[in-house]
Amino acid sequence: MHATNRTEWNKSFISLISAKEMRAGKTLPHGGLTYVPGDVGFEAFDRLVQNYYPGWVFHDGNFGGLREQMRRGEGLEVGPGAEYFEGGVAVDHVDVVYERFQGVDPGHAQAQTRLAQIDLSRGDYARALDHADAAWAAGHQDARTRLTLGDALVAEGRVDEGAEIVRGLPRAEARLETWGYYRHTLNGEYRRAADAFRAVVLLNPDNEGAARYLQQAEERARGY
């Protein structure tokens, strides 16, 4: 797979290991763990972060202060996390919370985005697209909503639209590759896998790995 997919695996692995340490009581006073770049060195670590988040800015958050803290060799206190496509997250009752938001404010755009992400994690792609479309129509068109809407469009076979929605976003290509392999291919959803890799190729025609996986997924979808 593309190198960025190894990054997705690494994130999951680190989250699981850190959760194990925390359950064993090996935490700092606030309950987290110390994170440092280790043998990589700050310069190399900084270049890697800047490739994904220029200026250490993510959405509306500026994490330049954390950069300076790490540059000085100070560790960061962190805890485990997971993204909705990585599996292992209990989402059975989370949707109830966001549906209550909608009961108070039917046009709550962020709730629509979160519900779309939950539906994607459950494989209810049509419902996910309904929620993502509603968030978009309500004017919630930030990067997270664009990525979620793109995921849903591609999963529902609207590949050109999905690729165009996420075009230009730093994580779009790697995210679709992750969907194509870890979610669709490993679950035997070869037509959806092919659509995800086709979207990657639309975003980056030079991605030879995605083109190869696209061909394999299409062959499997045809029953070869």
C-alpha positions, 0 to 999 in steps of 0.5 A, spaced: 500 500 500 501 507 499 506 509 504 501 514 508 497 507 509 502 505 513 501 511 517 494 509 518 496 503 521 501 506 525 496 510 529 492 504 530 498 501 533 500 506 537 493 507 540 492 500 542 499 500 545 498 506 549 491 504 551 494 498 554 499 502 558 494 506 561 490 500 563 496 498 567 496 504 571 503 507 567 500 514 566 502 521 568 498 525 573 493 527 568 492 520 566 496 520 559 503 518 557 509 522 555 510 522 547 517 524 544 520 523 537 525 518 540 531 517 535 527 520 529 530 527 532 526 533 532 528 536 525 525 529 521 519 529 525 517 536 524 518 535 516 513 529 517 508 533 520 509 539 516 508 535 510 501 533 512 499 540 517 503 546 514 505 550 520 502 545 525 495 548 523 489 543 523 482 545 521 481 551 526 487 549 531 494 552 531 499 547 534 505 551 534 506 551 541 506 544 541 511 544 536 516 549 540 515 544 546 517 538 542 523 542 539 525 544 546 525 536 548 519 536 552 515 531 552 507 531 550 502 528 555 497 524 550 492 519 550 489 514 545 485 515 539 481 512 533 478 514 527 471 512 525 474 507 519 479 504 524 474 499 527 474 497 534 470 504 537 463 503 540 458 507 536 452 503 538 449 509 542 453 515 540 448 516 534 443 517 540 447 523 542 447 527 535 440 525 534 438 529 540 442 535 538 437 534 531 431 534 536 433 541 539 436 544 532 434 540 526 439 544 522 445 542 526 450 541 521 456 538 525 451 533 528 449 531 521 457 530 519 458 526 525 452 522 524 454 521 517 461 518 520 457 513 524 453 511 518 460 510 514 463 506 520 457 501 520 457 500 512 450 504 512 453 508 506 446 511 503 444 513 510 451 516 511 450 520 504 443 523 506 447 526 513 453 528 509 449 532 504 444 535 509 451 538 513 453 540 506 447 544 504 446 547 511 453 550 509 458 546 513 463 545 508 469 545 512 475 539 511 472 534 515 465 535 512 468 535 505 472 528 507 466 525 510 461 527 504 467 524 499 467 518 503 460 517 502 459 519 495 465 514 493 462 508 497 455 509 493 458 509 486 458 517 485 466 517 484 467 523 480 463 527 485 466 524 491 473 525 488 472 532 486 469 534 493 475 532 496 480 535 491 486 539 494 485 536 501 492 534 504 489 527 507 484 525 501 488 521 497 491 517 503 484 516 506 481 513 500 486 508 499 485 506 506 477 506 505 479 502 499 483 496 502 482 496 509 474 497 509 472 495 502 477 490 500 478 486 506 471 486 507 470 483 500 466 489 497 470 489 491 466 494 487 466 499 492 474 498 493 475 499 486 471 505 486 475 508 492 482 506 488 479 509 482 477 516 486 485 516 488 487 515 481 482 521 479 486 525 484 493 523 482 494 519 476 501 518 477 499 513 483 501 507 481 500 503 487 492 505 487 492 503 479 495 496 481 490 495 486 484 498 482 485 493 477 486 487 482 479 490 485 476 490 478 478 483 477 475 480 483 469 484 482 468 480 476 469 474 479 476 472 476 
